[in-house]
Amino acid sequence: MADITISSDPIGVGIAQEGSPHFGDPFVRHPELDITFYCNADDRFGNPDAGIIIVTLEPSGEYFNKTIWPNPITVTVTPLGFFPGGVLVTANPIVVTVGFSFGFGPYHILTELFKKNWVKWSNIGSLDFTIGKDNIAGERPLDWKGWVYEIKKLGNKVIAYGENGVSALTPSNNAYGLDTIYRIGLKGKQAVAGDEVRHFFIDKEGKLWSLSESLEMLDYSEYLANLNSPVLSWDAKNKLLYICDGVLGFIYSLESKSLGKGPVNITGISYQGGTLYVVAPTTIATPTFEIWTDIYDMGTRKGKSITSLEFGIDLAVVLKASIKYRSNKAVVFSRTDWYTVDSRGLVFIQCYGQEFCFGAKADTYEWFKPDYVKVNGKVYDSW
């Protein structure tokens, strides 16, 4: 058996004394040294209690009860007896040789293949998944290979999210009908979140999807494809989806249909009694605010020069702006430096291209909502 380390901080150990303490004379008694006192309740003058002797005893030695707080404590477990007759072995492939004997038995070997793409349902109001004569509990395979990562309720059906697909299971009598709605698996085991009205998930290509009454591709794969084992958390009250993998973090807003940078380590969000609880393995740090627009070509494929940007915004902190640009849709965007927006909301940035993305960032957090962003420049006649 392999060593097992159990960590606990702190662990209390209670020690109980068995038996009873004995108080005796620690020295040999010498009768010749005895002194006898004759005590009366009253003395010869009639004073009460004058003859009572008061003896004060003072205990010595060690106390019997002790409390010890070890940190850390190491517990060594040693198995005794014989190994049980049943052993579970997980192997792929598995090779079984029959015809052995230990002198006592008999022994039986039972093998069962893992059902990766199967789902089970239990009896009503029970956690027992055993299929009985009433035929209420049951199981069925999905029509794609691989593990099932999570099953979430959506309306009057449940959705199975897995390694190589997304399927809807609709109840029909004692069974469930199958309708596979997407045949590309999730990017990780926790790459799905949502409530009973709407789900979100990220597929293996890094695309973000929304599933409610229909399946909608939100994409953002240029950002989300860089995530490793993303964890999705849904804030239903504020309609915000948190996407984190411990290194990168993003927030998708359902109301504004926008994606922005966010905390990198949130692993769960829930409301209990009207209070918002956010779970993270370490302290949550809010990154620098930064936002980018989608791709714009100003309604023409001709070349364009950008000279300046105007922001209609009421902001106390310093705002900076930058532009991504390219002249060929088959190449990646280049980006200008970040330039400070002046007190008028104006910033001068010069670049040339056919397609542009416009960005803004602030090093200090402050809530704001831009009224408009005006792009100043020139469209050339040449293609």
Secondary structure by P-SEA (a helix, b strand, c coil): ccbbbbbbcbbbbbbbbcbbbbbccccccccccbbbbbcccccccccccccbbbbbbbbbccccbbbbbbccbbbbbbbccccccbbbbbbccbbbbcccccccccbbbbbbcccccbbbbcccccccccccccccccccccccccccccccccccbbbbbcccbbbbbbbcccbbbbbbcccccccccccccccccccccccccbbbbbbccbbbbbccccccccccbbbbbbccccbbbbbbccccccccccccccccccccccccccccccbbbbbbccbbbbccbbbbbcccccccccbbbbcbbbbbcccccbbbbbbbccccccbbbbbbcccccccccbbbbbbccccccccccccbbbbbbbcbbbbbbcccccc
